[in-house]
Amino acid sequence: MVALAVALALPLGAGSVHAAPSPVAAPAASTTHVYLLRGVLNIFSLGLDDIAAKLDAQGIPNTVANFVSWSSLADEAAAAYRAGRIKTIILVGHSSGATALPDMINKLGQLGVPVKLAIGLDSVFKTKLVGGNAERYINFYIASGAGEPVRRDDGFHGKLENVDVQSVPGVGHITIEKNRIMQQKVLGAIDSVVFGGKGRPAPPPNRMAGPQRAASANGYR
């Protein structure tokens, strides 16, 4: 009850913006922005914060917010896109946050802004893509649970993939975004867009003495 009271006291639209100044990030990372939409009450989608931290480590700017903020986030993304500050928009949502993704894609489409990649994690409430342009939309869902496949109509332009992940160990509706395997699937899809065939940026070299550096070089990947 205490946790619920604290959650209810939080603004539903509250979120955090991350823009890690990584000196080793690929140039494409600095003009990418990933919007991560939490589900109800901001307390059941905290795995998205873990994903955001991993994006930070790669120098990929991102914003984490509750799903009710999707419309204002679309306005912000469109303004930044027109100004040239953002060239690649990626959306990730969990539960109700995933259900809100089609609305955000549709609004961005109305504003003339394309979405490069959208990833839904166990979307609910018969989610349907009705418009806009997402080059690739991946819906990870648990067929035996609350999630379900996403549908589309002729107004949506892009590739839709419904992927049943019920066989992933430990996955459930309120754990799917916290599951390490699923987090890797999400990050892998994002990395393929941002870094392409070049892979993730290498970490900065350790500042160590010459002999130590040479000794560790063979094991570095």
NUFIMI-246357 format. One record per residue (C-alpha): x, y, z; residue number from 1; residue in one letter. Coordinates in steps of 0.1 Angstrom, whole numbers, plus 5000, padded with zeros to 4 digits. Example, Ala and Ser with C-alpha at 12.3 -4.5 7.8 and 13.67 -1.06 7.14 Angstrom:
<sites>
SITE|X|Y|Z|resi|resn
SITE|5123|4955|5078|1|a
SITE|5137|4989|5071|2|s
</sites>
This chain:
<sites>
SITE|X|Y|Z|resi|resn
SITE|5000|5000|5000|1|m
SITE|5029|5024|5008|2|v
SITE|5045|5017|4974|3|a
SITE|5011|5023|4957|4|l
SITE|5006|5055|4976|5|a
SITE|5041|5067|4965|6|v
SITE|5034|5057|4929|7|a
SITE|5002|5076|4929|8|l
SITE|5019|5107|4942|9|a
SITE|5042|5108|4912|10|l
SITE|5032|5127|4881|11|p
SITE|5021|5102|4855|12|l
SITE|5040|5121|4829|13|g
SITE|5072|5123|4849|14|a
SITE|5102|5109|4832|15|g
SITE|5139|5114|4827|16|s
SITE|5160|5125|4798|17|v
SITE|5194|5109|4792|18|h
SITE|5220|5121|4768|19|a
SITE|5253|5105|4777|20|a
SITE|5283|5124|4764|21|p
SITE|5302|5093|4753|22|s
SITE|5334|5101|4734|23|p
SITE|5335|5067|4718|24|v
SITE|5300|5067|4704|25|a
SITE|5295|5064|4667|26|a
SITE|5284|5097|4650|27|p
SITE|5250|5083|4643|28|a
SITE|5243|5078|4680|29|a
SITE|5244|5115|4688|30|s
SITE|5215|5122|4663|31|t
SITE|5194|5092|4675|32|t
SITE|5169|5095|4702|33|h
SITE|5152|5066|4719|34|v
SITE|5118|5072|4737|35|y
SITE|5110|5046|4763|36|l
SITE|5074|5045|4775|37|l
SITE|5066|5029|4809|38|r
SITE|5032|5013|4817|39|g
SITE|5007|5021|4844|40|v
SITE|5018|5039|4876|41|l
SITE|5055|5040|4867|42|n
SITE|5063|5011|4890|43|i
SITE|5058|4981|4867|44|f
SITE|5082|4990|4839|45|s
SITE|5114|4999|4857|46|l
SITE|5134|4975|4834|47|g
SITE|5132|5003|4808|48|l
SITE|5154|5023|4831|49|d
SITE|5180|4995|4829|50|d
SITE|5178|4996|4791|51|i
SITE|5182|5034|4793|52|a
SITE|5213|5031|4814|53|a
SITE|5228|5007|4788|54|k
SITE|5219|5031|4760|55|l
SITE|5237|5059|4780|56|d
SITE|5268|5037|4782|57|a
SITE|5267|5036|4743|58|q
SITE|5262|5073|4740|59|g
SITE|5226|5070|4727|60|i
SITE|5204|5098|4739|61|p
SITE|5171|5086|4754|62|n
SITE|5140|5097|4773|63|t
SITE|5121|5075|4798|64|v
SITE|5086|5086|4806|65|a
SITE|5051|5073|4815|66|n
SITE|5029|5063|4785|67|f
SITE|5005|5092|4791|68|v
SITE|5032|5115|4778|69|s
SITE|5032|5100|4743|70|w
SITE|5016|5130|4727|71|s
SITE|5038|5157|4741|72|s
SITE|5069|5135|4734|73|l
SITE|5058|5132|4698|74|a
SITE|5056|5170|4696|75|d
SITE|5091|5173|4711|76|e
SITE|5105|5147|4688|77|a
SITE|5090|5163|4657|78|a
SITE|5104|5197|4667|79|a
SITE|5139|5182|4672|80|a
SITE|5136|5163|4639|81|y
SITE|5127|5194|4620|82|r
SITE|5156|5213|4636|83|a
SITE|5180|5186|4626|84|g
SITE|5189|5177|4662|85|r
SITE|5174|5142|4657|86|i
SITE|5177|5122|4626|87|k
SITE|5167|5088|4639|88|t
SITE|5137|5082|4662|89|i
SITE|5133|5049|4680|90|i
SITE|5103|5040|4703|91|l
SITE|5102|5013|4730|92|v
SITE|5072|5006|4752|93|g
SITE|5061|4981|4779|94|h
SITE|5025|4971|4786|95|s
SITE|5004|5002|4783|96|s
SITE|5035|5019|4770|97|g
SITE|5035|4995|4741|98|a
SITE|4998|5000|4735|99|t
SITE|5005|5037|4731|100|a
SITE|5032|5033|4705|101|l
SITE|5008|5032|4675|102|p
SITE|4992|5065|4687|103|d
SITE|5027|5081|4689|104|m
SITE|5037|5067|4655|105|i
SITE|5004|5079|4640|106|n
SITE|5009|5114|4654|107|k
SITE|5045|5116|4642|108|l
SITE|5033|5106|4608|109|g
SITE|5007|5134|4608|110|q
SITE|5036|5157|4617|111|l
SITE|5057|5144|4587|112|g
SITE|5082|5126|4609|113|v
SITE|5092|5089|4603|114|p
SITE|5100|5064|4630|115|v
SITE|5130|5041|4623|116|k
SITE|5122|5014|4648|117|l
SITE|5094|5007|4673|118|a
SITE|5096|4979|4699|119|i
SITE|5066|4968|4720|120|g
SITE|5070|4946|4750|121|l
SITE|5037|4927|4757|122|d
SITE|5013|4952|4743|123|s
SITE|4977|4948|4756|124|v
SITE|4941|4960|4748|125|f
SITE|4941|4948|4711|126|k
SITE|4967|4971|4699|127|t
SITE|4964|4982|4662|128|k
SITE|4986|5002|4639|129|l
SITE|4963|5026|4621|130|v
SITE|4987|5051|4605|131|g
SITE|5021|5067|4604|132|g
SITE|5054|5053|4592|133|n
SITE|5076|5030|4613|134|a
SITE|5102|5013|4591|135|e
SITE|5102|4983|4615|136|r
SITE|5078|4975|4643|137|y
SITE|5087|4945|4665|138|i
SITE|5060|4933|4690|139|n
SITE|5074|4909|4716|140|f
SITE|5044|4893|4733|141|y
SITE|5036|4863|4755|142|i
SITE|5010|4843|4738|143|a
SITE|4999|4825|4771|144|s
SITE|4996|4858|4790|145|g
SITE|4981|4893|4788|146|a
SITE|4999|4903|4757|147|g
SITE|4987|4897|4722|148|e
SITE|4998|4902|4685|149|p
SITE|4995|4937|4671|150|v
SITE|4973|4942|4641|151|r
SITE|4976|4967|4613|152|r
SITE|4955|4983|4586|153|d
SITE|4963|4998|4552|154|d
SITE|4971|5032|4568|155|g
SITE|5003|5019|4584|156|f
SITE|5035|5019|4564|157|h
SITE|5063|4997|4576|158|g
SITE|5072|4961|4585|159|k
SITE|5054|4945|4614|160|l
SITE|5068|4915|4633|161|e
SITE|5049|4897|4660|162|n
SITE|5073|4876|4681|163|v
SITE|5060|4852|4707|164|d
SITE|5085|4850|4735|165|v
SITE|5066|4828|4760|166|q
SITE|5095|4802|4758|167|s
SITE|5120|4827|4771|168|v
SITE|5130|4815|4807|169|p
SITE|5115|4837|4834|170|g
SITE|5096|4860|4811|171|v
SITE|5061|4873|4822|172|g
SITE|5040|4904|4817|173|h
SITE|5056|4924|4845|174|i
SITE|5091|4909|4840|175|t
SITE|5095|4910|4802|176|i
SITE|5113|4944|4802|177|e
SITE|5135|4933|4832|178|k
SITE|5145|4900|4817|179|n
SITE|5181|4900|4805|180|r
SITE|5174|4880|4774|181|i
SITE|5147|4904|4764|182|m
SITE|5168|4934|4772|183|q
SITE|5195|4920|4749|184|q
SITE|5169|4915|4721|185|k
SITE|5158|4952|4725|186|v
SITE|5193|4965|4726|187|l
SITE|5204|4944|4697|188|g
SITE|5176|4957|4675|189|a
SITE|5185|4993|4685|190|i
SITE|5222|4988|4679|191|d
SITE|5216|4974|4645|192|s
SITE|5199|5006|4636|193|v
SITE|5223|5030|4652|194|v
SITE|5256|5013|4645|195|f
SITE|5247|4991|4615|196|g
SITE|5273|4965|4607|197|g
SITE|5299|4983|4627|198|k
SITE|5286|4969|4660|199|g
SITE|5287|4987|4693|200|r
SITE|5314|5013|4699|201|p
SITE|5345|4999|4716|202|a
SITE|5351|5011|4752|203|p
SITE|5378|5036|4758|204|p
SITE|5413|5021|4763|205|p
SITE|5424|5017|4799|206|n
SITE|5451|5041|4810|207|r
SITE|5477|5016|4821|208|m
SITE|5514|5012|4819|209|a
SITE|5530|5000|4786|210|g
SITE|5538|4964|4797|211|p
SITE|5503|4960|4813|212|q
SITE|5486|4973|4782|213|r
SITE|5505|4950|4759|214|a
SITE|5498|4920|4782|215|a
SITE|5461|4926|4781|216|s
SITE|5458|4934|4744|217|a
SITE|5454|4898|4732|218|n
SITE|5424|4893|4755|219|g
SITE|5406|4925|4746|220|y
SITE|5374|4923|4725|221|r
</sites>
